[in-house]
Structure formats: C-alpha cells, structure tokens
Amino acid sequence: MLKAIISILVALAAIVGVIAFLGARLPQTHVAARQVVVGAPVDVVFTTITEFASAPTWQPGIKSVSVFKDPTTGRTRVTQESSMGPMTMEVDQVIPPKRLVMRMVGEDQFGGTWVYTLDPQGNETLVTITEHGEVYNPVFRFISKYVMGHTRTIDAYLVNLAKKFGRDVVPVDAAPVAP
C-alpha cells in the first residue's frame, strides 16, 4: 500500500513538473480581445459598466464590491469579492461613454489591464474588451493558456452584460485595442 501511495505522489510531482516546465516556456504576457452587441444605448451600457458597486446585481460570480479612492494616488479602486477571493483593480482611464481602462493591482500571480471600448450601433452598443494580461507563475500560465483559456473571464463578463439587457450572446474574437 505504501508503495502505491509513493508511486502516486511521484507521478503527481512529475505531472506538476512537466506543467511548470511547459508553462515556463510560454510568454508571461498575452493579449485577448472579444466583443458582443448589447441591446442598449451606449450611454446606458457605459453607466452600467462604470457603476462598479452594482456589479453583483448582474454578474452572478461577484459576491460584493467595494469602491474607494487610493490615498496615495487618488485613483478609484474597485475590489470585487468572488468565490476565487478578492481582486482589486484601479481605474486608469475613463472617457465617457466610449472607453474605460482598468488595471489589476496588488496581485502576486496575475496582472494586466482590461480595455473596454463601446461603439454605438443605433440603439445598441458594440462592446469590446481587450485583456493585456500577465501571468507570473508558470503553472498558472499553463492553466490559463491550455485549461481555462485567456478569454474565459472576458466571455463570462460580456455574456452577463448582454443578459442584463435581455440578450443572449456568443462573444467573438475582436481586434485588440491598446491600453
């Protein structure tokens, strides 16, 4: 029995080692961009996106949100609490109702920015999110690339945003936008 347990532990260690090796060979940064058409005017969609405290009402994975000013920089910071734990982002740029840039802060494993662009389409809005992501840990880099995919979180956000306005959507690839 002890021999079987040792064999299993050695096999698991080998798998983690291979994953870490492959993850170390991947670039630390990535860019992913996705878009959908949301069934609401651009100003309404922009307001929904930037009213950070209301996110739990339309994003099922978000338990709570706190919004505060960073005492050092004076910038708005948003901390979202989900089943994955807290994540804090800082507002880098706001150009109503067309553009929002959010940057992750205080993370050890992940970093980067999300660039939201909104383009009016009559009474609808084309919403594009570009993630300029950084994954520091090689194991998480492997998981992000091959298990979860770089667009999973963007897609969930866009699907929930469109659903808030009564539309079921399937996000599609988009041209990346610079931060």
N, C-alpha and C positions, 0 to 999 in steps of 0.2 A: 504494500500500500504506500509506504514512504517513497519507494522508487517511482511510483506513478505520479505522486504529487510533485516530486522533484522534476520529473520529465515535463510535466505540465508547466511548471514555473519557468523552466529553461526555455520551453517553446514560446511562452508568452514574452519572456525577455528578448528572445530572438526576433519576434514579430515587432515589438516596440523598437528594437534597434534598427530593423530594416525600415520601418516607417520614419524614424528620426533621420536615418541616412538619406532616404529619398526626399524627405521634407527639407533637409539642409541644402539639397541641390536645386530646390525651387527658388525663384526670386522672392525676396521679402515683400515686395510691393506688387500690387495688381490694380487694374482698372476694369470696372464692370459698369455698364450703363443699360438701364431698362426704362421702358415707357409704357403708358396707357393713356387712353382718353377717358376722362372723368366727366360724368354728366352734371356739371355745374359750371357757372361762370368763373373766370379766372380769379376775381377778387374774393369770391366765396371760398374757393379752394385754397387760396393763399392764406386767408384768415384761419381756416381750419388747420392748416399745417403749422402756422405760427402761434396758435393758441395752445401752447405746449401742455398746459395743465389739464386740458380736456382730452388728451390722448387716450386715457383709459376708457372713455365712452365709446370709442370706435376702433381701438386696437386691443383685441382680446388678450394678447400676451402681456400687456402692460398693467401692473397692479396699481402703481401710484407714480406721480410725477411731482418733483419739487423744482421750482424755478427761483433763481436767486442771482444777485449780482456778485461777481467775484470781487472781493475787497481790494485786491491788488491791481487788477486790470480794468475794473468797472464794466466788464463784458457780462452779458447774460449767460448764465449756465443753467443747464437742464439736466437733472438726474432722474432717470427712469428706473423703476424697480420692476423686475420681471422674475420669472422662475429661474433665470440664469444669474440673477443677482443685480446689483446696481450698475448703471453705466452713465457716465457724465459726459455731456457734450457742451461745447461752447459755441455761441453764435459768432461766426467770423464775418459774415456779410449778410445784409438784408436790403434788397431792392424791391419794394412792393410794387406791383403784385407779380413780379417776374422771376425773382431769384432769391434763394436762401442758401447759405453755406454754413454747415455745422461741422465742427472738428471735435473728435474724441479727445478727452483729457484724462490724465491720471490712470491710464491703463498700462499694465505690465505686458500683456500678451498681444494686444491688438491696438491699432491706431489708424488714423487717416481722417478723411473728410467725406461728407455726403454733399453733393451739389444738387440742389433742386432747381429745375427750370420749369416755368409754367408759360405755355403759349396759348392764347385764346383761340378757340375754334368755334366761333359763333357763341352759342350759349353753353358750350362745353370747353374743356381745358385739356390740352396735351401736357401731361406731367412726365418729366424725365428726371430720373435720379441717377447720378454718376457717383460711384464709390471709388475713391482713390484710397485703397486700403493698404494696410501694413500688418503683416502677421509675423511677430518676432520669434516665437517658439517654433522650431522645425516640425514638431509633432502636430501642433495646431495648424501649421501651414499645409501639411499633407492632408489633414482632415478638411480644412477649408477648401482646398482645391479639388480633392477626389471624393470626399464623402458628402459634405454639405453643398458645395458649390458656392462660388463667390456671389451669386445673385439671389440666394435663398431669402435673406433678410429684406433685400430690396423688393423682391416679388411679393412677400407677405405684406409689407407696408403698402405697396401700390394696390394690391387686391383689397385690403381693408379700407383704404381711402376711397376707392371706387364704390365699394359696397355701401359705405356711409351715404353715398348719393344714389343708391338704388341700382347700381350696375354691377354685373358680374363680368370680370375681365380676365384676360390672359396676358400678362406682361410680355413684351417683345424686346429684342435687342435694340439698342439705340446708339447713335454716335456719341461718344464720350464728350463731356463738357469740362473745360479746365476749371480748377478751383479759383 
